[in-house]
Amino acid sequence: MSAPEKAFIEIEGGTRVPCLFNPAQLTISRRNRWTGNPVAGRGVPTLRYAGAMPGSLSVDLFFDTTSTGTSVAEHTSKILAMMDIDTSLPGTDESTNNARPPYLTFHWGDTHSFKAVVADLALTYTYFSTTGMPLRASLALVLQQYEAVDSYGPQNPTSGTPQPHRVHRVLAGETLDRIAARYYGDATRWRTLASANTVSDPLSLRPGSLLSVPRLEDV
């Protein structure tokens, strides 16, 4: 019997980050956007198709280095770094804040995810050595689709390089309308930022978080 194939994450540029253990399951989600205009005195409005939303892939990864006695952070830190801006990527222009984290693809045997970016990550250390070194961890990862693909689930990796968006790091007290005024010269464009970053409360942004600032011609 052949050894089971190990899952791995391929980062833009070809670097591979292997998973120490294969996941128990993968969850792929899709959502379409439908809109309707409610009218006073009338019933449920007829909905209109307003486009597809990016798909997402959720996976829980497990890490354990108790057998080697080394820090499990040596492995988890590589995945954490996937959320950081990489100024070496094509199209970067720091003078205009045109930079982004890398895209990646999750591979496991014949299953290859859509090209994606890390949308959400929750890392929990669950076991430590007597000196406080983390030896075991679980990591909940949510990948958000970056570009369109022909199918979901088992598929071949897509090719091509996405056009980078500008990225803004939120400062304390900033709101979407102020950020929109800075980049677009129009505070009323805050809805563009809210839609691109799935922000539900434009007046409550977390300081230090990163916002994608799409070009108006791409919207």
Secondary structure, DSSP 8 states (H G I E B T S, - for coil): -------EEEETTS-EEE-SS--S-EEEEEEEEEE----TTS-----EEEEEEEEEEEEEEEEE-TTTT--THHHHHHHHGGGS--TTSTT-BGGGTB-----EEEEETTEE--SEEEEEEEEEEEEE-TTS-EEEEEEEEEEEE-S--S-SSS-----S-----EEEE--TT--HHHHHHHHHS-GGGHHHHHHHHT-S-TT---TT-EEEE--GGG-
